Amino acid sequence: MATITEAKLLEKQGYFVDACKIYEKFGDKESLKKYEGINIKLLEFFVRMKKESDYEKFKRWLYRWS
């Protein structure tokens, strides 16, 4: 079972999406406040991109919003 302490460690290591999921699970609104306005699903996709097709999807998304 994940804990808030684990979430803080993940956040320090740059695993923001995983940390946010734990914060949400525990209803830790104070820790989530700094991520307000960030689309967590998009951030998760961006962080986990590995294939060329992922980069192409992301470029298309950016183009639509530019």
C-alpha distances in whole Angstrom, upper triangle without the diagonal:
4,7,10,11,10,11,14,15,14,17,19,19,20,17,18,17,13,13,15,12,10,13,14,11,11,15,16,19,21,18,19,23,24,23,25,27,25,25,21,22,25,23,21,24,26,23,23,27,28,31,34,34,31,33,36,34,32,36,37,35,36,40,39,38,40
4,7,8,6,7,11,11,11,13,16,16,17,14,14,14,10,10,12,10,7,10,12,9,10,13,13,17,18,15,16,20,20,19,22,24,22,22,19,20,23,21,18,22,23,20,21,24,26,29,32,32,29,31,34,32,30,34,35,32,33,37,37,35,38
4,5,5,6,9,10,11,12,14,15,17,14,14,15,11,10,12,11,7,9,11,9,8,12,11,15,15,13,14,18,19,18,21,24,22,23,19,21,24,21,20,23,25,22,23,26,28,32,35,34,31,32,35,33,32,35,36,34,34,38,38,36,38
4,5,5,6,9,10,10,12,14,15,14,13,14,11,8,10,10,7,7,10,10,8,10,8,12,12,9,12,15,15,16,18,21,20,21,18,20,23,20,19,23,24,21,22,26,28,32,34,34,31,32,35,33,31,34,35,32,33,36,36,34,36
4,5,5,6,9,10,11,13,14,13,14,15,12,10,12,13,10,10,14,13,11,14,12,15,14,11,14,17,17,18,20,23,22,23,20,23,25,22,21,24,25,22,23,27,29,32,35,35,32,33,36,34,32,35,37,34,34,38,38,36,38
4,5,5,6,9,10,11,12,11,12,13,10,8,11,11,8,10,13,13,12,15,13,16,16,13,15,18,17,17,20,23,21,22,18,21,22,20,18,22,22,19,20,24,25,29,32,32,29,30,33,31,29,33,34,32,32,36,36,34,36
4,5,5,6,9,10,11,9,9,10,7,4,7,8,6,7,10,11,10,12,11,13,13,10,11,14,14,14,17,19,17,18,15,17,19,16,15,19,19,17,18,22,24,27,30,30,26,27,31,29,27,30,31,29,29,33,33,31,33
4,5,5,6,9,10,9,9,12,10,7,9,12,9,9,13,14,13,14,11,14,12,9,11,14,13,13,17,20,18,19,17,19,21,18,17,21,21,18,20,23,25,29,31,32,28,29,32,30,28,31,33,30,30,33,34,31,33
4,5,5,6,9,9,10,12,10,8,12,13,11,12,16,16,16,17,15,17,16,13,15,17,16,16,20,22,20,21,18,21,22,18,17,21,20,17,19,22,24,27,30,31,27,28,31,30,28,31,33,31,30,34,35,33,34
4,5,5,6,5,7,9,7,6,9,11,10,11,14,15,15,17,15,17,16,13,14,17,15,14,18,20,17,18,15,17,18,15,14,17,17,14,15,19,20,24,27,27,24,24,28,27,24,27,29,27,27,31,31,30,31
4,5,5,5,5,8,8,6,8,11,10,10,13,15,15,16,14,15,14,10,11,14,12,11,15,17,15,16,14,16,17,13,13,17,16,13,15,19,21,24,27,27,24,24,27,26,23,26,28,26,25,29,29,27,29
4,5,7,8,12,11,9,12,15,14,14,17,19,18,19,17,18,16,13,14,16,14,14,18,20,18,19,17,20,20,16,16,19,18,15,17,20,22,26,28,29,25,25,29,28,25,27,30,28,27,31,32,29,30
4,6,8,11,11,10,13,15,15,15,18,19,20,21,19,20,19,15,16,19,16,16,20,21,18,20,17,19,19,15,15,18,16,13,15,18,19,23,25,26,23,23,27,26,23,26,29,27,26,30,31,29,30
4,6,9,9,9,11,14,14,15,17,19,20,20,18,19,18,15,15,17,14,13,17,18,15,16,14,16,16,12,12,14,13,10,12,15,17,20,22,24,20,20,23,23,20,22,25,23,22,26,27,25,26
4,6,6,6,9,10,11,12,14,16,17,18,17,18,18,14,14,16,14,13,16,18,14,15,12,13,14,10,9,12,12,9,10,14,16,19,22,22,19,19,23,22,19,22,24,22,22,26,27,25,27
4,6,5,6,9,10,10,12,14,15,16,14,15,15,11,10,13,11,9,13,14,11,12,9,11,12,8,8,12,11,9,12,15,17,21,23,23,19,20,23,21,18,21,23,21,21,24,25,23,24
4,5,5,6,9,10,10,12,14,15,14,15,16,13,11,14,13,10,13,14,10,10,7,8,10,7,6,10,10,8,10,13,16,19,21,21,17,18,21,19,17,20,22,19,20,23,23,22,24
4,5,5,7,9,10,11,13,14,14,15,16,13,12,15,15,13,15,17,14,14,10,11,13,11,9,12,13,11,11,15,17,21,23,23,20,21,24,22,20,24,25,23,23,27,27,26,28
4,5,5,6,9,10,11,12,11,12,13,9,9,13,12,11,14,16,14,14,11,13,15,12,11,15,15,13,15,18,21,24,26,26,23,24,27,25,22,26,27,25,25,29,29,27,29
4,5,5,6,8,10,10,9,10,11,8,7,10,10,8,11,13,11,11,8,11,13,11,10,14,15,13,15,18,21,24,26,26,22,23,26,23,21,25,26,23,23,27,26,24,27
4,5,5,6,9,10,10,12,14,11,9,13,14,12,13,15,13,13,9,11,14,12,10,14,16,14,15,18,21,24,26,26,22,24,26,24,22,25,26,23,24,28,27,26,28
4,5,5,6,8,8,11,13,10,10,14,14,13,15,18,16,16,13,14,17,15,14,17,19,17,18,21,24,27,29,29,25,27,30,27,25,29,30,27,28,31,31,29,32
4,5,5,6,5,7,9,7,7,10,12,11,13,15,14,15,12,15,17,16,15,19,20,18,20,23,26,29,31,31,27,28,31,28,26,29,30,27,28,31,31,28,31
4,5,5,6,8,10,9,7,11,13,11,12,15,14,14,11,13,16,15,15,18,20,19,20,23,26,29,31,30,26,28,30,27,25,29,29,26,27,30,29,27,30
4,6,8,10,13,12,11,14,16,15,16,18,17,17,14,15,19,18,16,20,22,20,21,24,27,30,32,31,28,30,32,29,28,31,32,28,30,33,32,30,33
4,5,9,11,10,11,14,16,15,16,19,19,19,16,18,22,20,19,23,24,23,24,27,30,33,35,34,31,32,35,32,30,34,34,31,32,36,35,33,35
4,6,9,9,9,11,14,14,14,17,17,17,15,18,21,20,19,23,24,23,24,28,31,33,36,35,31,32,34,32,30,33,34,30,31,34,33,31,33
4,6,6,6,9,11,12,13,16,16,17,15,18,21,19,19,23,24,22,24,27,30,33,35,35,31,32,34,32,30,33,34,30,30,34,33,30,33
4,6,5,6,9,10,10,13,14,16,15,18,20,19,19,23,23,23,25,28,31,34,35,35,31,32,34,31,29,31,32,29,29,32,31,28,31
4,5,5,8,10,10,14,15,17,16,20,21,19,21,24,24,23,26,29,32,35,36,36,32,32,35,32,30,32,33,30,30,33,32,29,31
4,5,7,8,10,14,13,16,14,18,19,17,18,21,21,20,22,25,28,31,33,33,29,30,32,30,27,30,31,28,28,31,31,28,30
4,5,5,7,10,10,12,11,14,16,14,15,19,19,18,20,23,27,29,31,30,27,27,29,27,24,27,28,25,25,28,27,25,27
4,5,5,9,10,13,13,16,17,16,17,21,21,20,23,25,29,31,33,32,28,28,31,28,25,28,29,25,25,28,27,24,26
4,6,9,9,12,12,16,16,14,16,19,19,18,21,23,27,29,31,30,27,26,29,27,24,26,27,24,23,26,26,23,24
4,6,6,9,8,12,13,11,13,16,15,15,18,20,24,26,27,27,23,23,25,23,20,23,24,20,20,23,23,20,22
4,6,8,9,13,13,12,15,17,17,18,21,22,26,28,29,28,25,25,26,24,21,23,24,20,20,23,22,19,21
4,6,9,12,12,11,14,16,16,17,20,21,25,27,27,26,23,23,24,21,18,20,21,17,17,20,18,15,17
4,6,9,8,8,11,13,12,13,16,17,21,23,24,23,19,19,21,18,16,18,19,15,15,18,17,15,17
4,6,5,6,9,10,11,12,14,16,19,21,22,20,17,17,19,16,13,16,16,13,13,17,16,14,16
4,5,5,6,9,10,10,12,14,18,20,21,20,16,17,19,16,14,18,18,15,16,19,18,17,19
4,5,5,6,9,10,11,12,16,17,19,17,14,15,17,14,12,16,16,13,15,18,17,16,19
4,5,5,6,9,10,11,14,16,17,15,12,12,14,11,9,12,13,10,11,15,14,13,16
4,5,5,6,9,10,14,16,17,17,13,13,15,13,11,14,15,12,13,16,17,15,17
4,5,5,6,9,12,14,16,16,12,13,16,14,12,15,17,14,15,19,19,18,20
4,6,5,6,10,11,13,12,8,10,12,10,9,12,14,12,13,16,17,16,19
4,6,5,9,11,12,12,8,8,11,10,7,11,13,11,11,15,16,15,17
4,6,9,12,14,14,11,11,14,13,11,14,16,15,15,18,20,19,20
4,6,9,12,12,9,10,14,13,11,15,17,16,17,20,21,21,22
4,6,8,9,6,7,10,10,9,12,14,14,14,17,19,19,20
4,7,8,7,8,11,12,11,14,16,16,17,20,21,22,23
4,5,5,7,9,10,11,13,15,16,17,19,21,22,23
4,5,5,6,9,10,11,12,14,15,17,19,20,21
4,5,5,6,9,10,11,12,14,15,17,19,20
4,5,5,6,9,10,11,12,14,16,17,18
4,5,5,6,9,10,10,12,14,16,16
4,5,5,6,9,10,10,12,15,15
4,5,5,6,9,10,11,13,14
4,5,5,6,9,10,11,12
4,5,5,6,9,10,10
4,5,5,6,9,10
4,5,5,7,9
4,5,5,6
4,5,5
4,6
4
